Amino acid sequence: MTTNTEARTTTLYEAREIASDLAAFDTASDIEDRSIPVLQDDYLEAEYCWMFFRNKAIVIAPERALSDCAYCISKHGHGRSIADYFNDPVRLREYLQIMSGHFKERGL
C-alpha cells in the first residue's frame, strides 16, 4: 500500500518528456522549425532529480524572462524551470545539488 509520503519514481524517459513539454511551452512562440528537438541530449543526474538543457539552436530573445533556462525534474515527476549554468561547470554542479536538496526537503 502506498502512503501519501510515498510516490512512484519517475523514469529518466518520463523526466525527459516532462522537461521537453516545459521547454516546448516556454519556446512555443520562438520555434520556427518544429523538427528541432527542444532539449539537448546532455543531462545531469543527482540523487533526487535530473537537469535537462534547452537546445541551443533555439534562440530566445534576451529580454524574455526565460531566455536562458534549463529544466530540473524531480525523481517523482515535479518540474521546475531554472537558471541555465551549462557554461559554468562548477556552478552547474552546485546548482544541481541545491535542486536535489530542494526536492528532497519538500518530498517532491
C-alpha positions in Angstrom: 0.0 0.0 0.0 1.3 3.5 -0.9 1.0 6.2 1.7 0.8 10.0 1.0 4.6 10.3 1.7 5.5 7.7 -0.9 5.4 8.4 -4.6 6.1 6.4 -7.7 9.6 7.1 -9.1 9.8 8.7 -12.4 12.0 7.2 -15.1 14.6 9.1 -17.0 12.5 8.8 -20.1 9.4 10.2 -18.3 11.5 13.0 -16.8 12.9 14.0 -20.3 9.3 14.1 -21.6 8.3 16.4 -18.7 11.3 18.7 -19.4 10.5 18.6 -23.1 6.9 19.6 -22.5 8.1 22.5 -20.3 10.6 23.6 -22.9 8.1 23.4 -25.7 5.6 25.5 -23.8 8.3 28.1 -22.9 9.5 28.3 -26.5 6.3 27.9 -28.5 6.4 31.4 -29.9 10.1 31.2 -30.7 10.4 28.0 -32.6 10.0 28.2 -36.4 11.3 24.7 -37.2 9.2 22.2 -35.2 11.6 19.4 -36.3 14.3 20.7 -34.0 14.4 18.9 -30.6 13.7 21.3 -27.8 16.2 19.7 -25.5 19.9 18.9 -25.8 21.0 15.3 -25.4 23.0 16.3 -22.4 21.5 15.9 -18.9 22.8 15.7 -15.4 21.5 13.4 -12.6 21.6 13.8 -8.8 20.0 11.7 -6.1 16.6 13.4 -6.3 16.5 15.0 -9.7 17.6 15.3 -13.3 18.6 18.5 -15.1 17.9 19.0 -18.8 19.0 21.8 -21.1 17.2 23.6 -23.9 18.6 23.1 -27.4 21.0 26.0 -28.1 19.7 26.1 -31.7 16.5 27.6 -30.3 17.2 31.3 -30.0 15.1 33.2 -27.4 15.1 37.0 -27.3 17.4 38.0 -24.4 14.7 40.4 -23.0 12.4 37.4 -22.3 12.4 36.2 -18.7 13.1 32.6 -19.8 15.7 33.4 -22.4 18.4 31.2 -20.7 16.8 28.5 -18.6 17.2 24.7 -18.0 14.7 22.3 -16.5 15.0 20.3 -13.3 12.7 17.3 -12.9 12.4 15.5 -9.6 12.5 11.7 -9.3 8.8 12.0 -8.6 8.0 14.0 -11.7 7.8 17.6 -10.4 9.3 20.1 -12.8 10.9 23.5 -12.5 12.3 26.0 -14.9 15.7 27.0 -13.5 18.7 29.1 -14.4 21.0 27.5 -17.0 24.6 27.3 -15.8 25.6 24.9 -18.6 28.7 27.0 -19.5 29.9 27.2 -15.8 30.5 23.6 -14.8 31.3 24.4 -11.1 28.2 26.5 -10.6 26.2 23.9 -12.6 27.1 21.0 -10.3 26.5 23.2 -7.2 23.0 24.2 -8.5 22.2 20.5 -9.3 22.9 19.6 -5.7 20.8 22.6 -4.5 17.9 21.5 -6.6 18.3 17.9 -5.5 18.2 19.1 -1.9 15.1 21.3 -2.7 13.2 18.3 -4.0 14.3 16.1 -1.1 13.3 18.6 1.6 9.9 19.0 0.1 9.2 15.4 -0.6 8.9 16.1 -4.3 
